[in-house]
Amino acid sequence: MLQGEEYTIVMTKNFKYDPKEPYIFFLSDLENAKDILRYYTQRWKIECCFRHLKTNGFNLEDMNLKKDNKIMLMVAVVIVTYALAIKEGVLKYLQKQIRMKRYKNGKVYLEMSIFRKGLEVLQGVLNGLHRFIRYLLYQIKHIPKSPCLLELVKNVQ
């Protein structure tokens, strides 16, 4: 109990091998430990996105924008770029263009994250504005043909 509210504490082995932190602890107002772990793993994907947007990729926090409309525009541009970086990284992964690395603990992970590989691809594509516009038009033309996406593409062009 904490200030009249009941909480559940869950302890689990660290998902990533780390001798300094072999266990992870969660505190939640949910009762079911499995639900807490499931929601945390879903939320962790969002945290990875935020880390890439804020400090480990796009460095949004360093831009120090003050006006709401400029902030919203920059966030929109960065989110679209992030999604494209993930897409390109997944393609490189599927093409087996990201090497695997074996660590001392015996586990094997990607040598470079899917995001980093995709960002590397985009940096090569985005060397000039003309190439960037060509790239965006190609992406728009190859959006799956669902009715709501077709309406969006019509409004963009």
C-alpha positions in Angstrom: 0.0 0.0 0.0 1.2 3.5 -0.9 -1.0 6.5 -0.1 -4.0 4.2 0.1 -3.3 2.6 -3.3 -2.4 -1.1 -3.7 0.6 -1.9 -5.9 2.2 -5.1 -7.2 5.9 -5.5 -7.2 7.3 -7.9 -9.9 10.9 -9.0 -10.0 12.3 -10.7 -13.1 15.7 -11.6 -14.7 17.1 -8.7 -16.7 16.1 -9.2 -20.4 19.6 -8.3 -21.4 22.5 -10.0 -19.7 24.0 -7.5 -17.2 26.0 -8.7 -14.2 25.6 -5.3 -12.6 21.8 -5.5 -12.8 20.8 -9.2 -13.0 17.2 -8.4 -12.0 14.6 -5.8 -13.0 11.9 -4.6 -10.6 8.5 -3.2 -11.7 5.9 -1.5 -9.5 2.4 -1.3 -10.9 -1.2 -0.8 -10.0 -2.1 -4.0 -12.0 -2.4 -7.2 -10.1 -1.3 -9.8 -12.6 2.5 -10.1 -12.9 2.3 -11.5 -16.4 0.3 -8.5 -17.5 2.8 -6.1 -15.9 5.7 -7.8 -17.8 3.7 -7.8 -21.1 2.8 -4.2 -20.9 6.3 -3.2 -20.0 7.8 -5.0 -23.0 5.3 -3.2 -25.2 6.1 0.2 -23.6 9.8 -0.5 -23.9 9.5 -0.2 -27.7 8.1 3.3 -27.3 11.0 4.1 -24.9 13.5 3.0 -27.6 11.8 5.3 -30.1 11.9 8.3 -27.6 15.6 7.6 -27.0 16.3 7.7 -30.7 14.3 10.9 -31.2 15.7 12.8 -28.1 19.3 11.8 -27.6 20.5 8.9 -29.6 19.9 9.7 -33.2 18.0 12.9 -34.0 18.9 14.8 -30.8 15.6 16.7 -30.8 16.4 18.1 -27.3 19.4 19.9 -28.7 17.3 21.9 -31.1 15.9 24.1 -28.4 12.9 25.2 -30.3 10.5 27.6 -28.5 7.4 28.0 -30.6 4.7 25.3 -30.5 4.2 25.3 -34.3 8.0 24.9 -34.9 8.2 22.1 -32.4 5.2 20.2 -33.9 6.7 20.6 -37.4 10.1 19.3 -36.4 8.6 16.4 -34.4 6.5 15.5 -37.4 9.5 15.6 -39.7 11.6 13.6 -37.3 8.8 11.0 -36.7 8.5 10.4 -40.5 12.2 10.1 -40.8 12.3 7.7 -37.9 9.7 5.5 -39.5 11.6 5.6 -42.8 14.8 4.7 -40.9 13.1 1.7 -39.3 11.7 0.6 -42.7 15.1 0.8 -44.3 16.8 -1.0 -41.4 14.2 -3.8 -41.6 14.9 -4.2 -45.3 18.6 -4.4 -44.7 18.0 -6.9 -41.9 15.8 -9.1 -44.2 18.5 -8.8 -46.9 21.0 -10.1 -44.3 23.0 -6.9 -44.6 23.4 -6.4 -40.8 26.0 -8.7 -39.3 25.5 -10.6 -36.1 27.9 -10.3 -33.1 28.6 -13.0 -30.5 29.2 -11.7 -27.0 31.2 -13.2 -24.1 28.0 -14.5 -22.5 27.3 -16.6 -25.7 24.4 -14.6 -26.8 24.2 -13.3 -30.4 22.8 -9.9 -31.3 22.8 -7.6 -34.3 26.1 -5.8 -34.6 24.2 -2.6 -35.5 20.6 -1.8 -34.5 17.9 -1.8 -37.2 17.4 1.9 -36.5 21.1 2.7 -36.9 21.3 0.8 -40.1 18.2 2.5 -41.5 19.5 5.9 -40.4 22.8 5.1 -42.2 20.9 4.3 -45.4 18.8 7.5 -45.1 21.9 9.6 -44.6 23.3 8.3 -47.8 20.0 9.0 -49.6 19.5 12.5 -48.0 22.8 14.0 -49.3 20.8 16.4 -51.5 17.3 17.9 -51.4 16.6 16.7 -54.9 17.4 13.1 -54.0 15.3 13.4 -50.8 12.2 14.6 -52.7 12.6 11.8 -55.2 12.9 9.3 -52.3 9.7 10.7 -50.6 7.8 10.6 -53.9 8.8 7.0 -54.4 7.7 6.1 -50.9 4.4 7.8 -51.3 3.7 5.9 -54.6 4.4 2.6 -52.9 2.1 3.0 -49.9 -0.3 0.0 -49.6 -3.6 0.9 -51.4 -6.0 1.2 -48.6 -8.8 3.8 -49.0 -7.7 6.1 -46.1 -4.1 6.1 -47.3 -5.2 6.8 -50.9 -7.1 9.8 -49.7 -4.0 11.0 -47.7 -1.8 10.7 -50.8 -4.3 12.6 -53.0 -4.2 15.4 -50.4 -0.4 15.5 -50.3 0.1 15.7 -54.1 
